[in-house]
Amino acid sequence: MTAFATLRRTLEKRAEYLRVKREIEALPVELAVEDLGIYPGDADKIARRAVYG
């Protein structure tokens, strides 16, 4: 993989991480906690695991 391809993939993953994090943080607390079983305050941890493994 070239340096350009690596940089591009890194930036794509970062953008995806930020998108997922924002979406989780934007969930109404009632929906997140009661229906999905997640705490919006854990958005960083959840998004990181979802994108980076």
N, CA, C and O atoms as CSV, one atom per row, in Angstrom:
chain,resi,resn,atom,element,x,y,z
A,1,MET,N,N,0.856,-1.173,0.000
A,1,MET,CA,C,0.000,0.000,0.000
A,1,MET,C,C,0.901,1.235,0.000
A,1,MET,O,O,1.862,1.315,0.765
A,2,THR,N,N,0.584,2.171,-0.848
A,2,THR,CA,C,1.393,3.377,-0.943
A,2,THR,C,C,1.110,4.304,0.231
A,2,THR,O,O,0.116,4.144,0.938
A,3,ALA,N,N,1.987,5.263,0.427
A,3,ALA,CA,C,1.812,6.233,1.506
A,3,ALA,C,C,0.530,7.031,1.287
A,3,ALA,O,O,-0.181,7.346,2.242
A,4,PHE,N,N,0.240,7.353,0.047
A,4,PHE,CA,C,-0.977,8.106,-0.252
A,4,PHE,C,C,-2.219,7.292,0.089
A,4,PHE,O,O,-3.168,7.820,0.669
A,5,ALA,N,N,-2.220,6.025,-0.264
A,5,ALA,CA,C,-3.361,5.146,0.031
A,5,ALA,C,C,-3.540,4.982,1.536
A,5,ALA,O,O,-4.665,4.974,2.036
A,6,THR,N,N,-2.432,4.852,2.253
A,6,THR,CA,C,-2.495,4.726,3.709
A,6,THR,C,C,-3.075,5.990,4.331
A,6,THR,O,O,-3.937,5.918,5.207
A,7,LEU,N,N,-2.604,7.135,3.882
A,7,LEU,CA,C,-3.113,8.411,4.394
A,7,LEU,C,C,-4.595,8.565,4.088
A,7,LEU,O,O,-5.375,8.992,4.939
A,8,ARG,N,N,-4.970,8.217,2.880
A,8,ARG,CA,C,-6.375,8.325,2.487
A,8,ARG,C,C,-7.257,7.437,3.361
A,8,ARG,O,O,-8.303,7.882,3.832
A,9,ARG,N,N,-6.850,6.194,3.582
A,9,ARG,CA,C,-7.626,5.266,4.413
A,9,ARG,C,C,-7.708,5.761,5.858
A,9,ARG,O,O,-8.748,5.628,6.503
A,10,THR,N,N,-6.629,6.323,6.358
A,10,THR,CA,C,-6.619,6.880,7.712
A,10,THR,C,C,-7.612,8.024,7.829
A,10,THR,O,O,-8.359,8.098,8.804
A,11,LEU,N,N,-7.629,8.903,6.864
A,11,LEU,CA,C,-8.566,10.032,6.879
A,11,LEU,C,C,-10.007,9.570,6.725
A,11,LEU,O,O,-10.909,10.136,7.341
A,12,GLU,N,N,-10.232,8.544,5.907
A,12,GLU,CA,C,-11.579,7.995,5.752
A,12,GLU,C,C,-12.075,7.393,7.063
A,12,GLU,O,O,-13.228,7.592,7.447
A,13,LYS,N,N,-11.207,6.663,7.742
A,13,LYS,CA,C,-11.594,6.062,9.021
A,13,LYS,C,C,-11.872,7.139,10.064
A,13,LYS,O,O,-12.815,7.015,10.846
A,14,ARG,N,N,-11.071,8.180,10.083
A,14,ARG,CA,C,-11.279,9.277,11.040
A,14,ARG,C,C,-12.626,9.945,10.784
A,14,ARG,O,O,-13.357,10.235,11.732
A,15,ALA,N,N,-12.965,10.192,9.528
A,15,ALA,CA,C,-14.244,10.801,9.185
A,15,ALA,C,C,-15.399,9.899,9.599
A,15,ALA,O,O,-16.408,10.377,10.117
A,16,GLU,N,N,-15.256,8.607,9.373
A,16,GLU,CA,C,-16.295,7.658,9.768
A,16,GLU,C,C,-16.450,7.631,11.287
A,16,GLU,O,O,-17.569,7.615,11.798
A,17,TYR,N,N,-15.331,7.626,12.004
A,17,TYR,CA,C,-15.355,7.650,13.466
A,17,TYR,C,C,-16.104,8.886,13.979
A,17,TYR,O,O,-16.966,8.776,14.851
A,18,LEU,N,N,-15.773,10.047,13.439
A,18,LEU,CA,C,-16.430,11.285,13.878
A,18,LEU,C,C,-17.922,11.272,13.569
A,18,LEU,O,O,-18.725,11.762,14.364
A,19,ARG,N,N,-18.299,10.715,12.421
A,19,ARG,CA,C,-19.712,10.634,12.052
A,19,ARG,C,C,-20.476,9.735,13.024
A,19,ARG,O,O,-21.547,10.100,13.508
A,20,VAL,N,N,-19.920,8.571,13.302
A,20,VAL,CA,C,-20.574,7.631,14.215
A,20,VAL,C,C,-20.678,8.245,15.609
A,20,VAL,O,O,-21.718,8.138,16.259
A,21,LYS,N,N,-19.621,8.876,16.063
A,21,LYS,CA,C,-19.609,9.500,17.389
A,21,LYS,C,C,-20.691,10.578,17.490
A,21,LYS,O,O,-21.427,10.630,18.475
A,22,ARG,N,N,-20.786,11.432,16.478
A,22,ARG,CA,C,-21.806,12.495,16.474
A,22,ARG,C,C,-23.214,11.909,16.491
A,22,ARG,O,O,-24.091,12.409,17.195
A,23,GLU,N,N,-23.426,10.848,15.713
A,23,GLU,CA,C,-24.755,10.233,15.655
A,23,GLU,C,C,-25.146,9.649,17.009
A,23,GLU,O,O,-26.295,9.786,17.431
A,24,ILE,N,N,-24.221,9.009,17.682
A,24,ILE,CA,C,-24.510,8.443,19.000
A,24,ILE,C,C,-24.787,9.555,20.000
A,24,ILE,O,O,-25.733,9.466,20.783
A,25,GLU,N,N,-23.977,10.591,19.979
A,25,GLU,CA,C,-24.165,11.709,20.910
A,25,GLU,C,C,-25.491,12.422,20.683
A,25,GLU,O,O,-26.056,12.988,21.619
A,26,ALA,N,N,-25.990,12.401,19.456
A,26,ALA,CA,C,-27.228,13.098,19.126
A,26,ALA,C,C,-28.483,12.308,19.487
A,26,ALA,O,O,-29.586,12.853,19.459
A,27,LEU,N,N,-28.323,11.026,19.828
A,27,LEU,CA,C,-29.494,10.218,20.178
A,27,LEU,C,C,-30.160,10.759,21.446
A,27,LEU,O,O,-29.475,11.164,22.385
A,28,PRO,N,N,-31.487,10.764,21.470
A,28,PRO,CA,C,-32.164,11.108,22.724
A,28,PRO,C,C,-31.765,10.084,23.790
A,28,PRO,O,O,-31.684,8.888,23.511
A,29,VAL,N,N,-31.519,10.559,25.002
A,29,VAL,CA,C,-31.042,9.686,26.073
A,29,VAL,C,C,-31.994,8.522,26.304
A,29,VAL,O,O,-31.557,7.389,26.504
A,30,GLU,N,N,-33.286,8.797,26.277
A,30,GLU,CA,C,-34.265,7.731,26.513
A,30,GLU,C,C,-34.132,6.617,25.481
A,30,GLU,O,O,-34.156,5.437,25.830
A,31,LEU,N,N,-33.995,6.986,24.232
A,31,LEU,CA,C,-33.847,5.996,23.158
A,31,LEU,C,C,-32.546,5.225,23.320
A,31,LEU,O,O,-32.529,3.997,23.239
A,32,ALA,N,N,-31.470,5.942,23.547
A,32,ALA,CA,C,-30.164,5.303,23.651
A,32,ALA,C,C,-30.115,4.316,24.816
A,32,ALA,O,O,-29.690,3.172,24.656
A,33,VAL,N,N,-30.550,4.770,25.977
A,33,VAL,CA,C,-30.419,3.937,27.171
A,33,VAL,C,C,-31.478,2.843,27.209
A,33,VAL,O,O,-31.148,1.669,27.377
A,34,GLU,N,N,-32.726,3.209,27.059
A,34,GLU,CA,C,-33.809,2.246,27.234
A,34,GLU,C,C,-33.957,1.287,26.062
A,34,GLU,O,O,-34.163,0.090,26.266
A,35,ASP,N,N,-33.857,1.789,24.852
A,35,ASP,CA,C,-34.088,0.931,23.689
A,35,ASP,C,C,-32.819,0.271,23.153
A,35,ASP,O,O,-32.843,-0.893,22.753
A,36,LEU,N,N,-31.731,1.001,23.146
A,36,LEU,CA,C,-30.503,0.471,22.559
A,36,LEU,C,C,-29.519,-0.055,23.605
A,36,LEU,O,O,-28.600,-0.804,23.273
A,37,GLY,N,N,-29.710,0.332,24.851
A,37,GLY,CA,C,-28.831,-0.131,25.916
A,37,GLY,C,C,-27.446,0.473,25.889
A,37,GLY,O,O,-26.488,-0.144,26.355
A,38,ILE,N,N,-27.329,1.689,25.342
A,38,ILE,CA,C,-26.032,2.364,25.330
A,38,ILE,C,C,-26.158,3.717,26.023
A,38,ILE,O,O,-27.240,4.300,26.073
A,39,TYR,N,N,-25.065,4.197,26.544
A,39,TYR,CA,C,-25.018,5.504,27.197
A,39,TYR,C,C,-24.324,6.469,26.253
A,39,TYR,O,O,-23.185,6.223,25.858
A,40,PRO,N,N,-24.991,7.581,25.873
A,40,PRO,CA,C,-24.385,8.520,24.927
A,40,PRO,C,C,-23.026,9.057,25.379
A,40,PRO,O,O,-22.215,9.464,24.546
A,41,GLY,N,N,-22.773,9.061,26.679
A,41,GLY,CA,C,-21.470,9.493,27.173
A,41,GLY,C,C,-20.345,8.558,26.769
A,41,GLY,O,O,-19.174,8.933,26.828
A,42,ASP,N,N,-20.686,7.349,26.360
A,42,ASP,CA,C,-19.694,6.382,25.880
A,42,ASP,C,C,-19.525,6.433,24.365
A,42,ASP,O,O,-18.953,5.518,23.774
A,43,ALA,N,N,-20.015,7.489,23.739
A,43,ALA,CA,C,-19.982,7.592,22.278
A,43,ALA,C,C,-18.573,7.431,21.728
A,43,ALA,O,O,-18.383,6.775,20.704
A,44,ASP,N,N,-17.590,8.016,22.389
A,44,ASP,CA,C,-16.209,7.926,21.919
A,44,ASP,C,C,-15.754,6.470,21.884
A,44,ASP,O,O,-15.209,6.007,20.882
A,45,LYS,N,N,-15.976,5.762,22.967
A,45,LYS,CA,C,-15.551,4.362,23.066
A,45,LYS,C,C,-16.293,3.481,22.064
A,45,LYS,O,O,-15.689,2.621,21.423
A,46,ILE,N,N,-17.596,3.695,21.930
A,46,ILE,CA,C,-18.412,2.889,21.014
A,46,ILE,C,C,-18.008,3.133,19.570
A,46,ILE,O,O,-17.867,2.189,18.793
A,47,ALA,N,N,-17.822,4.401,19.208
A,47,ALA,CA,C,-17.445,4.748,17.834
A,47,ALA,C,C,-16.060,4.209,17.514
A,47,ALA,O,O,-15.838,3.692,16.419
A,48,ARG,N,N,-15.131,4.320,18.445
A,48,ARG,CA,C,-13.782,3.816,18.210
A,48,ARG,C,C,-13.803,2.321,17.952
A,48,ARG,O,O,-13.147,1.834,17.032
A,49,ARG,N,N,-14.567,1.586,18.773
A,49,ARG,CA,C,-14.645,0.134,18.603
A,49,ARG,C,C,-15.310,-0.210,17.271
A,49,ARG,O,O,-14.884,-1.143,16.590
A,50,ALA,N,N,-16.347,0.533,16.895
A,50,ALA,CA,C,-17.073,0.250,15.650
A,50,ALA,C,C,-16.200,0.480,14.413
A,50,ALA,O,O,-16.284,-0.275,13.443
A,51,VAL,N,N,-15.375,1.508,14.446
A,51,VAL,CA,C,-14.593,1.858,13.264
A,51,VAL,C,C,-13.240,1.164,13.238
A,51,VAL,O,O,-12.825,0.645,12.202
A,52,TYR,N,N,-12.561,1.154,14.356
A,52,TYR,CA,C,-11.192,0.640,14.386
A,52,TYR,C,C,-11.072,-0.799,14.881
A,52,TYR,O,O,-10.011,-1.415,14.782
A,53,GLY,N,N,-12.160,-1.319,15.407
A,53,GLY,CA,C,-12.136,-2.699,15.874
A,53,GLY,C,C,-11.756,-2.848,17.313
A,53,GLY,O,O,-11.700,-3.967,17.825
